[in-house]
Amino acid sequence: MGANAQTTVPDFVADTVLTAAKLDISAATGVPVFATTVTRDAAFGGVNKVLAEGQTCYLESTNVVQYYDGAAWATVGPAAAGALVRVTGGALSSTATTITGAFNSTYHAYKIIFSDLSASAETPVRLKIGSATTGYYYGVGMANAAAGTFNSWSGNNLTLIDRLTYIYTTTGAVTIELQNPFLSVKTCYQWNSGATQTGAGAYYGGGAGFVSDNTSHTEFTISASEGNLTGTCNVYGYSLS
């Protein structure tokens, strides 16, 4: 419990002494701060107090600000449990870019979004997770909208994921769902992508697979087979509660 956490809401009675300690509670916190909903309810429901619409509080257990709407407590912020929380990201440059500090013990599942992808040469886009240089397994399918064709590939104990999408000097994007990268178990992944090909239409595809190394990873590397790869990367963690 924090230094300013409260277990009561002051109730000032006429003809009694108003002490400095009572005033310090309000001055120090701004709004009442409680460890849990249990202490909040006990404080607001105490003797001579009636819970009124518009009253506010802060809960240490969930790190949220709440207000009473006349019928129940509602959350002001931050985002409700289960929300995506941005962990890290940045610009891509050169042939390969490593995003460090991407995975940690706070989250078990992540969403990685690569936007505005472009390459200086015709190239497949690749992904390596942490230090894993073997044990990549996946299946991927890709449709060529212009040609009306569909191709599929599989990876069996490869050194990386070698075909997230295919870039032909113009804009593309990839979204990856990643599970367990920080845990010492197999890392699983699923992705979908789209990219335009200069003068030849568009490609759409997706795949899924896993890395079999049972290692804890904190970073990943996105790269181009040929030329430089530019764009933007954002990594989000799925809240556990």
WOGINOR-V193630 format. One record per backbone hydrogen bond with DSSP energy under -1.0 kcal/mol. NH is the residue of the N-H (numbers start at 1). CO is the residue of the C=O. If there is no record, write none. Layout:
nh=<NH NH>
co=<CO CO>
This chain:
nh=<5 6 16 23 24 25 27 28 29 30 31 34 40 41 42 43 44 45 46 49 54 55 57 58 59 60 61 63 64 65 66 67 68 69 74 76 77 83 85 87 88 90 92 97 99 102 103 110 111 112 113 114 115 117 118 120 123 125 126 127 128 130 132 136 137 138 139 140 141 142 143 144 145 148 149 151 153 155 158 161 164 167 172 173 174 175 176 177 178 179 180 185 187 188 189 190 191 192 193 194 195 196 197 198 200 203 204 205 206 207 208 209 210 211 212 217 220 221 222 223 224 225 229 230 232 233 234 235 236 237 238 239>
co=<2 33 13 19 20 21 23 24 25 26 29 58 36 37 38 39 40 41 43 46 68 52 66 32 64 34 35 59 59 77 57 74 55 72 67 65 65 80 237 235 235 233 231 222 220 218 218 178 236 176 234 174 232 172 230 228 167 165 223 161 221 219 129 158 210 155 208 153 206 151 204 149 202 144 144 142 140 138 136 127 125 123 117 194 114 192 112 190 110 188 108 183 211 179 209 177 207 175 205 173 203 171 201 168 197 195 143 193 141 191 139 189 137 187 135 181 99 128 97 126 95 124 94 118 115 90 113 88 111 85 109 83>
